[in-house]
């Protein structure tokens, strides 16, 4: 297996910009991948404008699979792990989450996996030799030298198959969750910006000239005219920033 940094992909393979209604970040596609990882500092969310009884959320994550090509809409399996930044009324909420989509996500409890704005997390998804996936994450409090917790789980997403093995793309994404079809999603928690760093992924193939594509994903509304909601910066060289509008 070869370890590739995103800067290598950006320098030597096709890049393009696409839009999605709920993702902002980068997708590496058109090949198979055995691992992806990144670190980020959990952003503080501003809940001052959220009314009592209402909620808003955003999720930062790394993942394998789940990116649907225009000519292949059958790839739905996605293994992902990251953090939730949410508002429950005017109260901010931060948590670990892991998901083997289309199964429901698992959210860490605040007793065993406490998370706060300013914590640094490192998340990784890796494909095992038997076709299952290991999702792992560590969190380190601001100013601390040792992690305050480490989480790891292993499993296989429902629907994993030869035609949809769950590793035909790698993602580093800031998401506004809750989007289903054309349904109206809840508002994204106001996070301002987030920096992903120490980004790397591992190609499953050892062919250095295997074609693959780096996609910059802008989050835009489905309205007409479309509204830009979040965009990533350029890769520089193994990090990027997602800016929220």
C-alpha positions in Angstrom: 0.0 0.0 0.0 1.1 3.5 -0.7 0.6 6.5 1.6 -0.4 9.5 -0.3 -0.7 13.1 1.1 -3.4 15.3 -0.4 -0.7 17.6 -1.7 0.5 14.8 -4.0 -3.0 14.2 -5.3 -3.5 17.9 -5.9 -0.3 18.2 -7.8 -0.6 15.2 -10.1 -4.3 14.3 -10.6 -7.4 15.9 -12.0 -9.2 18.4 -9.7 -12.6 19.9 -10.0 -15.1 21.8 -8.0 -18.6 20.5 -7.4 -21.5 21.5 -5.1 -23.6 19.6 -2.6 -26.4 20.7 -0.4 -24.9 19.3 2.9 -21.1 18.8 2.4 -18.1 21.2 2.3 -14.6 19.9 2.0 -12.7 17.4 -0.1 -13.4 14.1 -1.7 -10.8 11.8 -3.4 -12.5 9.4 -5.8 -12.1 7.1 -8.8 -9.8 4.6 -6.9 -10.0 2.4 -3.8 -8.7 3.4 -0.4 -7.8 1.6 2.7 -7.5 4.5 5.2 -8.2 8.2 5.7 -7.4 10.4 8.7 -7.3 14.0 9.7 -7.1 16.2 12.8 -9.1 19.4 13.8 -9.9 21.6 16.7 -13.6 21.4 17.7 -15.1 24.7 16.8 -17.2 26.7 19.2 -20.8 27.1 18.0 -22.8 30.3 18.5 -26.3 29.3 19.8 -27.5 32.8 20.6 -29.9 32.9 17.7 -31.5 29.4 18.3 -34.9 29.6 19.9 -35.9 27.5 22.8 -37.1 24.0 21.7 -35.2 24.3 18.4 -31.9 22.8 17.4 -29.1 23.1 14.8 -26.1 21.0 14.1 -22.9 20.5 12.1 -20.6 17.5 11.9 -16.9 17.3 11.1 -15.7 13.9 9.9 -13.5 11.7 7.8 -14.9 8.7 5.9 -14.5 6.1 3.2 -17.2 5.4 0.6 -20.6 7.0 0.1 -19.7 9.5 -2.6 -22.1 9.0 -5.6 -20.7 9.5 -9.0 -23.1 11.0 -11.6 -22.8 7.7 -13.5 -23.0 5.4 -10.5 -25.7 6.4 -8.0 -25.7 3.0 -6.3 -22.8 3.6 -4.0 -24.4 4.4 -0.6 -22.2 2.6 1.9 -20.3 5.1 4.0 -18.0 4.6 7.1 -17.4 7.8 8.9 -16.3 9.2 12.3 -15.9 12.7 13.7 -17.5 15.2 15.9 -21.0 16.8 16.4 -21.2 20.6 17.1 -24.8 21.4 17.9 -27.2 23.8 19.6 -30.0 22.6 21.7 -31.9 25.8 22.1 -29.3 28.3 23.3 -27.1 25.6 24.8 -24.0 24.3 22.8 -23.5 20.5 22.6 -20.3 18.7 21.5 -19.9 14.9 21.0 -18.1 12.1 19.3 -20.0 10.3 16.6 -19.4 7.2 14.4 -21.6 5.8 11.6 -21.7 2.8 9.3 -24.2 4.3 7.0 -27.0 3.5 6.1 -27.2 2.2 9.8 -28.0 4.9 12.3 -25.1 7.0 13.8 -23.8 6.3 17.3 -23.2 9.4 19.5 -20.7 9.2 22.4 -22.0 9.9 25.9 -20.6 12.9 27.8 -19.4 10.7 30.7 -17.1 8.4 28.8 -16.4 10.6 25.9 -16.6 14.3 27.0 -15.9 16.8 24.3 -15.6 20.6 24.4 -14.9 23.4 22.0 -11.1 23.8 21.7 -10.4 20.1 22.0 -8.1 18.6 19.3 -9.4 15.4 17.8 -7.8 13.0 15.4 -10.1 10.6 13.5 -9.4 7.7 11.2 -11.3 5.1 9.1 -9.4 2.1 8.0 -10.4 -0.9 5.9 -9.4 -4.3 7.4 -8.2 -7.3 5.4 -11.6 -9.1 6.0 -13.5 -6.2 4.4 -14.7 -4.7 7.7 -13.7 -1.2 8.9 -12.1 0.2 12.0 -13.3 3.7 13.1 -11.1 5.4 15.7 -10.8 8.8 17.3 -8.8 10.5 20.1 -9.5 13.8 21.8 -7.0 15.9 23.6 -8.1 18.9 25.8 -6.7 22.3 24.9 -3.2 22.7 26.5 -3.0 19.0 27.4 -0.2 16.7 26.2 -2.1 13.4 26.6 -5.5 12.4 25.1 -8.4 12.5 27.5 -10.0 9.5 25.7 -9.6 7.1 22.8 -12.5 5.5 21.0 -12.4 2.6 18.5 -15.0 0.4 17.0 -15.1 -2.1 14.1 -17.9 -3.2 11.8 -19.4 -3.4 8.3 -22.1 -1.1 7.0 -25.3 -2.7 5.8 -25.3 -3.2 2.1 -21.6 -3.6 1.7 -21.0 -5.8 -1.4 -18.6 -6.4 -4.3 -20.3 -3.6 -6.2 -20.3 -1.2 -3.2 -17.3 -2.2 -1.0 -17.4 1.0 1.0 -14.0 2.3 0.0 -14.3 3.8 -3.5 -13.8 7.3 -2.2 -12.2 9.1 0.8 -13.6 12.2 2.4 -12.7 15.0 4.8 -16.0 16.9 5.3 -17.9 19.5 7.3 -21.5 18.6 7.0 -24.9 20.0 7.7 -26.7 16.8 8.7 -30.3 15.9 8.3 -30.7 16.3 4.6 -32.9 13.7 3.0 -33.9 14.0 -0.7 -35.5 17.4 -1.2 -36.7 17.7 2.4 -35.8 20.9 4.2 -32.8 20.4 6.6 -32.4 22.0 9.9 -30.1 25.0 10.1 -26.3 24.4 10.4 -24.9 25.3 13.8 -22.9 28.6 13.4 -19.3 27.5 13.6 -17.6 30.2 11.5 -14.7 28.1 10.2 -12.8 24.9 10.9 -9.3 23.8 9.9 -8.5 20.2 9.0 -4.8 19.3 9.3 -2.5 16.3 9.2 -4.6 15.0 6.4 -3.6 11.7 4.8 -5.1 8.7 3.0 -3.9 5.4 1.8 -4.6 4.0 -1.6 -5.5 0.3 -1.7 -3.7 0.0 -5.0 0.1 0.1 -5.4 -0.1 1.5 -8.9 1.3 5.1 -8.7 -0.3 6.0 -12.0 -3.8 4.8 -11.1 -6.2 7.6 -12.1 -8.0 9.3 -9.2 -9.7 12.7 -8.8 -9.6 15.3 -6.1 -12.9 17.1 -5.7 -13.4 20.4 -3.9 -16.9 20.4 -2.5 -18.8 23.7 -1.9 -22.0 23.5 0.1 -24.8 25.4 -1.6 -28.5 25.5 -1.1 -30.9 23.9 -3.5 -32.8 27.1 -4.0 -32.9 29.2 -7.2 -30.8 31.2 -7.2 -28.4 29.0 -5.2 -26.9 30.3 -2.0 -23.3 29.5 -1.0 -23.3 28.2 2.6 -19.7 26.9 3.1 -16.6 26.5 1.0 -13.1 24.9 1.5 -9.9 26.8 0.9 -7.2 25.3 -1.3 -5.1 22.5 0.1 -2.0 23.9 1.7 -0.4 21.3 1.6 -2.0 18.8 3.9 -4.6 21.0 5.5 -7.5 23.2 4.5 -10.1 25.5 6.1 -13.9 25.4 5.6 -15.4 28.8 5.8 -19.1 29.1 6.7 -21.3 31.9 5.3 
